[in-house]
């Protein structure tokens, strides 16, 4: 472990402290995202390495395409959602093999993500070089598809984000985005005055009742929520309780998150909203009437699969163990499978502490752990933080939980 830490530029420190660090105060999603998007004092990002920052462990996942593998639980969930939208009008085009390497303009700029947003930082995003990234969301393809004249489509693919290490987070996961546009002719039937304001910042569309209460926006909102409530009740059951939470995304105005009551707990399952008018005006192909509106949603397929199939650890989606894959062989969108655990390997906890370098970011340490220990690490938890009273230097103590998903203890162990 000391060698592992030296690679990250940190110094090992023996520590017997075990006090848990107090959890930070939770901030509402709207307040937090607004602060990130409209900050007057941008925080500088670390420089993007000339050769990018994608480690070999991540490169090995590119092209794996779990969502296209027959009988894989990610594929099963994908099929269920696509079958649902196949019954909707208009017909939704399916895109599930678009390349994961995209220009930063597609991943950020076309979605109105501010230049100082933390999601652009190399601490959070994998850069191929200064101009291209591994997509952080399937929305990176939205503008290109709109420019091609597509009006209803689903995009599924692998997305990449540097992240924490635990049973529900992994640096590679799968998203699906859905988009549906409404024609000017359809909206004109509402007999309402159009909003002629030109390009406005995202914040304007949240604060101005002229926009948020406009019948066209409410019409799109109603169709969006009706479609997604039908989808979720198809997945979770007809009696599923649903609630909508106001949210903030720079690319939709207004925006919401959907939560469902499942096994006594409210679970967030997706984010969505009315596509920002600026995106619409910039992305529509030449000759298409200005003023069309549309909605968009995005959801994580791993999260849905873990809940619906009872899969306890996100690492299992990447296992090659036949005992996992045989449980889903032959399963279809209409048959439900509950995962049966096959490993009873006990947890092994190891604590490690080190002084933090000036440019330290926790995602660098998490990535280092994954690169060295691979799939054997179930979680990494910060259990103690210490600031030296004289030097001001800070140290962290992490607890690494090693637990194999596939092994079982030997009979004589």
Secondary structure, 3 states (H helix, E strand, C coil): CHHHHHHCCCEECCCCCCCCCCCCCCCCHHHHHHHHHCCCCCCCCCCCCCCCCCCHHHHCCCCCCHHHCCCCHHHHHHHHHHHHHHCCCCCCEEECCCCCEEEHHHHCHHHCCCCCCHHHCCCCCCECCCCEEECCCHHHHHHHHHHCCCCEEEEEEEEECCCCCECCECCEEEEEEEEEEECHHHHHCCCCCCCCCCCCCHHHHHHCHHHHCCHHHHHHHHHHHHHHHHHHHHHHCCCCCEEEEEEEECCEEEEEEEEEEECCEEEEEEEEEEECHHHHHHHCCCCCCCCCEEEEEEEEHHHHHHHHHCCCCHHHHHCCCHHHHCCCCCCCCCCCCCCCCCCCCCCEEEEEEEECCCCCCHHHHHHHHHHHHHHHEEEEEEEEEEECCCCCCEEEEEEEEECCCCCCCCCCC
